[in-house]
Amino acid sequence: MDQIFSVDEARALMPEIHERAAEFVARRADLTELSAALADGASSPKGGLAEMKALQAWLSEALAWFPEHGIQVKGAAPLLIDFPAVLDGESVLLCWIEGEPDLAWYHRADLGFAARRRLPRQPV
């Protein structure tokens, strides 16, 4: 069975997700620069073909961490992840995209990013 997160459980993972996302974004940029240089036949301070392959492998492994923890990866550029959840008895996906400071959005599980809505405020 797929993992179902509460909002609090998903939010508790956000510090680690921010850390992983920052490293992913930096290495994704390195790979993009290196790939462009190699395609143009230019040299790059980022390295050569071996470094490009290593970056590709690292990025693939980095993305694999998310599904291993029950989190769905919907995109890598930008990094977009969803946490399966239930709100008010309805299956939803808690949605986070790189650059957002907090986990603050969701959409119905049968709809995509365009259906995102702000998470309701929790009573204090």
C-alpha positions in Angstrom: 0.0 0.0 0.0 1.2 3.5 -0.8 2.1 5.7 2.1 -0.4 8.4 3.1 1.0 11.5 4.8 -0.7 13.8 7.2 0.1 17.5 6.5 2.2 17.5 9.7 4.2 14.4 8.6 4.9 15.9 5.2 5.9 19.3 6.7 8.2 17.5 9.1 10.2 16.2 6.1 10.5 19.7 4.5 13.9 20.6 6.1 15.5 17.5 4.6 13.7 18.0 1.3 15.0 21.6 1.1 18.5 20.4 1.8 18.2 17.6 -0.8 16.5 20.0 -3.3 19.3 22.6 -3.0 22.0 20.0 -3.8 19.9 18.5 -6.6 19.4 22.0 -8.2 23.1 22.8 -8.0 24.2 19.5 -9.6 21.4 19.7 -12.2 22.8 23.1 -13.2 26.3 21.6 -13.3 25.1 18.9 -15.6 23.3 21.3 -17.9 26.4 23.5 -18.2 28.7 20.5 -18.7 26.4 18.9 -21.3 26.2 22.1 -23.3 30.0 22.5 -23.3 30.5 18.9 -24.4 27.8 19.3 -27.1 29.7 22.3 -28.4 33.0 20.5 -28.3 34.3 23.0 -25.7 36.2 22.3 -22.6 34.6 22.9 -19.2 35.9 23.5 -15.7 33.1 21.0 -14.7 35.0 18.2 -16.4 34.3 15.9 -19.3 32.3 12.8 -20.3 33.1 10.9 -17.1 32.0 13.8 -14.9 28.8 14.1 -17.0 28.0 10.5 -16.5 28.7 10.8 -12.8 26.4 13.7 -12.5 23.7 11.9 -14.3 24.0 8.9 -12.0 24.0 11.1 -8.9 20.9 12.9 -10.0 19.1 9.7 -10.7 20.0 8.3 -7.3 19.0 11.6 -5.7 15.5 11.4 -7.3 15.2 7.8 -6.2 15.2 8.9 -2.5 11.8 10.5 -2.8 9.7 7.4 -3.9 11.7 5.3 -1.4 10.1 7.6 1.2 6.6 7.5 -0.3 6.9 10.8 -2.1 6.0 11.1 -5.8 8.4 13.0 -8.2 6.4 14.8 -10.8 9.2 16.8 -12.4 13.0 17.3 -12.2 13.3 20.7 -13.8 11.8 22.3 -11.8 11.8 19.7 -9.0 8.2 19.0 -8.3 7.0 16.5 -5.6 3.7 15.3 -4.2 2.9 13.7 -0.9 -0.2 11.4 -1.1 -2.7 12.5 1.6 -6.3 12.7 2.5 -8.0 16.0 3.3 -11.7 16.0 4.4 -12.0 12.4 3.2 -10.8 13.1 -0.3 -7.5 11.8 -1.8 -5.2 14.7 -2.5 -1.6 15.3 -3.2 0.3 17.8 -1.1 2.3 19.6 -3.6 5.7 21.3 -3.4 7.9 22.8 -6.2 11.5 24.0 -5.8 11.7 27.5 -4.6 8.7 27.4 -2.4 9.6 28.1 1.2 6.9 25.8 2.7 4.5 23.0 1.9 1.4 25.1 1.4 -0.5 23.6 -1.6 -2.5 20.6 -2.6 -4.6 19.3 -5.4 -7.0 16.5 -5.9 -5.2 13.2 -6.7 -7.1 12.9 -10.0 -6.1 16.4 -11.1 -2.7 18.0 -11.8 -0.7 21.1 -10.9 -3.2 23.4 -12.5 -5.7 22.5 -9.8 -3.5 23.5 -6.9 -5.1 25.2 -4.0 -3.7 26.6 -0.8 -3.8 24.2 2.2 -6.4 25.3 4.7 -5.0 27.0 7.8 -4.9 24.7 10.8 -6.7 25.7 13.9 -4.3 26.9 16.6 
